[in-house]
């Protein structure tokens, strides 16, 4: 008889995830084929990634994130916000969380469906021609473009992600267009190997890159519109060091089930 897996589905600005309460180690996290199959949108549950909520004696919980290709991923910002909502709904936390992820410690606040997530400090920022390259928990390539709504993000992003510079480790590719109130961002995500409706670490990276591009310093908040909704990024800039980085936006329960 096949083992039954209980799961919950959450989405943050259209970035969707399978979440499993794995505090009692019910899920075989070494089974990358299973993770890939569960994330498959035609033959599985369907998601941009899968997260395990793990027990950790020093934190409220530990977040373990897997890309849709089945491999363990780097930090996922929208995933971090969704797992905070999941922990709240499980009764593990009330309105504040202190948890461990692959890139270290994170704290968050949640009110209704809005999650305010603390991200890592950022200081190593380089240029690739006119594009910015930086790591906000995951590596990102940020390029300013025009007519982003008409752009073939899948093919343009895939080409950059697989070029001679990035093909070995991969990189998330973000295209950014300035708007009247903030920026519009579309992202091709490595691991998913497709465009997603949102990317939290990508939105964070785009906001930081645009602060450099527009020469902003001090306390800054930048609205980022993505295909799946609205995110807000805040941080404090001193020189090329960015601290107090926050990713703010919705995290919503979609459905639960067994497979």
C-alpha positions in Angstrom: 0.0 0.0 0.0 1.4 3.4 -1.0 2.2 5.9 1.8 -0.2 8.8 2.2 1.3 12.2 2.3 -0.6 15.1 3.8 0.1 18.5 2.2 -1.0 22.1 2.2 -0.8 24.5 -0.7 0.0 28.2 -0.2 0.8 31.0 -2.6 2.6 34.4 -2.2 1.8 36.8 -5.0 1.2 33.9 -7.3 4.4 32.0 -6.3 2.9 28.7 -5.2 4.3 26.0 -2.9 3.6 22.6 -1.5 4.1 22.7 2.3 4.5 19.6 4.5 4.7 19.5 8.3 7.8 17.3 8.7 8.5 17.8 12.4 8.2 14.0 12.8 10.2 13.2 9.7 7.3 11.7 7.8 8.7 12.8 4.4 11.7 11.3 2.7 13.6 14.4 1.8 16.2 12.4 -0.1 13.7 11.4 -2.8 14.2 14.1 -5.4 12.1 12.3 -7.9 9.1 12.4 -5.5 9.6 16.1 -5.0 9.7 16.7 -8.8 6.6 14.6 -9.3 4.7 16.4 -6.6 5.5 19.8 -8.1 4.5 18.6 -11.6 1.5 20.7 -12.8 0.0 17.9 -14.9 0.8 14.7 -13.0 1.2 16.0 -9.4 -0.1 18.7 -7.2 1.6 21.4 -9.1 3.9 24.1 -7.6 7.0 26.3 -8.1 8.6 24.5 -5.2 8.1 22.3 -2.1 8.9 23.2 1.5 9.4 21.1 4.6 8.7 22.6 8.0 11.2 20.9 10.2 11.7 20.8 14.0 14.7 22.7 15.3 15.3 23.1 19.1 16.8 26.5 18.7 14.1 28.1 16.5 10.4 28.1 16.1 11.0 25.9 13.1 13.4 25.2 10.2 12.6 25.8 6.5 13.9 23.4 3.9 13.2 24.4 0.3 13.2 22.3 -2.8 12.9 23.6 -6.4 10.4 22.2 -8.8 13.2 20.1 -10.4 13.5 18.1 -7.1 16.8 19.6 -6.0 17.3 21.5 -2.7 17.3 25.2 -3.5 18.7 28.4 -2.1 16.6 30.8 -0.1 13.1 31.5 -1.4 11.6 34.8 -0.2 8.0 34.2 -1.1 8.4 30.7 0.2 9.7 32.1 3.5 6.6 34.3 3.8 4.3 31.3 3.0 5.9 29.0 5.5 5.4 31.7 8.2 1.7 31.7 7.4 1.7 27.9 7.5 3.4 27.9 10.9 0.8 30.3 12.2 -2.0 28.2 10.8 -0.5 25.1 12.5 -0.4 26.9 15.8 3.4 26.9 16.0 3.6 30.7 16.2 1.3 33.5 16.9 2.2 36.7 15.0 6.0 36.5 15.1 8.5 33.9 13.8 12.1 33.2 14.3 13.2 30.4 12.0 16.2 28.9 10.2 16.6 28.7 6.5 19.5 27.7 4.2 21.0 31.2 4.2 20.7 31.6 8.0 18.3 33.0 10.6 15.2 34.9 9.6 12.5 36.7 11.6 9.1 37.7 10.5 5.8 39.3 11.5 2.4 38.3 10.2 -0.9 40.1 10.4 -3.9 38.5 8.6 -2.4 37.5 5.2 0.5 40.1 5.2 3.9 38.8 6.1 6.9 41.1 6.8 10.0 38.9 6.4 13.5 39.9 7.3 16.1 39.1 4.6 19.9 38.8 4.7 22.1 41.9 4.5 23.5 42.5 1.0 26.8 44.0 0.0 28.5 42.1 -2.8 27.1 43.7 -6.0 28.7 43.5 -9.4 27.9 44.5 -13.0 27.6 42.3 -16.1 27.6 44.9 -18.8 24.5 47.0 -17.9 23.0 44.3 -15.6 23.4 44.1 -11.8 24.4 40.8 -10.2 23.8 40.2 -6.5 22.8 37.6 -4.0 19.7 38.2 -1.7 19.7 34.6 -0.5 19.6 33.4 -4.1 21.8 34.7 -7.0 20.1 37.3 -9.3 20.7 39.0 -12.6 18.8 42.3 -12.9 18.3 44.1 -16.2 16.4 47.3 -17.0 14.2 47.0 -20.0 11.2 48.7 -21.8 7.9 47.2 -22.9 8.3 44.4 -20.3 4.6 43.4 -20.7 5.3 42.3 -24.3 8.7 40.7 -23.6 9.4 36.9 -24.1 10.8 36.4 -20.6 11.0 32.7 -20.9 13.4 32.6 -23.9 15.3 35.8 -22.9 15.7 34.5 -19.3 16.6 31.0 -20.3 19.4 32.3 -22.7 21.0 34.3 -19.9 20.6 31.6 -17.3 22.4 29.1 -19.6 25.0 31.3 -21.1 28.8 30.7 -20.6 29.0 32.8 -17.5 26.1 31.3 -15.5 25.2 27.8 -16.9 27.1 25.8 -14.3 25.4 27.1 -11.2 22.5 28.9 -12.9 21.1 32.3 -12.0 17.7 33.8 -11.6 17.1 36.4 -14.3 14.9 39.5 -13.6 13.8 42.1 -16.1 12.7 45.4 -14.6 10.7 48.3 -15.9 10.2 51.6 -14.2 6.6 52.6 -13.4 5.0 55.7 -12.0 4.9 54.1 -8.5 7.8 51.7 -8.3 8.8 49.0 -10.7 7.4 46.1 -12.6 9.5 42.9 -12.4 9.3 39.6 -14.3 11.5 36.7 -13.4 12.9 33.5 -15.0 13.7 31.2 -12.1 16.4 28.6 -12.1 15.2 25.2 -10.7 11.7 25.9 -12.0 13.3 26.7 -15.4 10.4 28.9 -16.4 8.9 32.3 -15.6 7.1 32.4 -12.3 4.3 34.8 -11.3 6.6 36.2 -8.5 10.0 35.8 -7.0 10.6 37.3 -3.5 14.4 37.2 -3.5 14.2 38.6 -7.1 12.0 41.4 -6.1 14.4 42.2 -3.3 17.4 42.1 -5.6 15.6 44.3 -8.2 14.7 46.9 -5.5 18.3 47.1 -4.3 19.6 47.3 -7.9 17.3 50.2 -8.6 18.3 52.0 -5.5 21.9 51.9 -6.8 20.7 52.9 -10.3 18.8 55.9 -9.0 21.5 56.8 -6.4 19.2 56.5 -3.4 20.7 56.3 0.2 19.3 55.9 3.7 16.0 54.4 4.6 14.2 53.3 1.4 11.0 51.5 0.5 10.3 50.4 -3.1 7.0 49.0 -4.4 7.5 46.1 -6.8 4.7 44.9 -9.0 4.9 41.3 -10.2 2.5 39.3 -12.4 0.9 37.7 -9.3 0.4 40.9 -7.2 2.2 43.6 -5.2 5.3 43.3 -3.0 7.1 46.0 -1.0 10.9 46.0 -0.3 12.5 48.1 2.4 16.1 48.5 3.5 18.7 50.9 4.7 21.5 51.8 2.3 25.0 53.0 3.4 27.6 53.0 0.7 27.1 49.6 -1.1 25.9 47.9 2.1 22.2 47.1 2.5 20.8 46.3 5.9 17.4 45.9 7.6 16.2 44.3 4.4 12.5 43.4 4.5 10.2 41.6 2.0 6.5 42.5 2.6 3.5 41.0 0.8 0.6 38.5 0.9 0.8 34.8 1.8 -2.4 32.8 1.3 -3.6 29.3 2.0 -5.1 27.7 -1.2 -6.0 24.1 -0.3 -4.9 21.0 1.5 -5.1 17.3 0.7 -3.5 13.9 0.6 -1.6 12.2 -2.1 
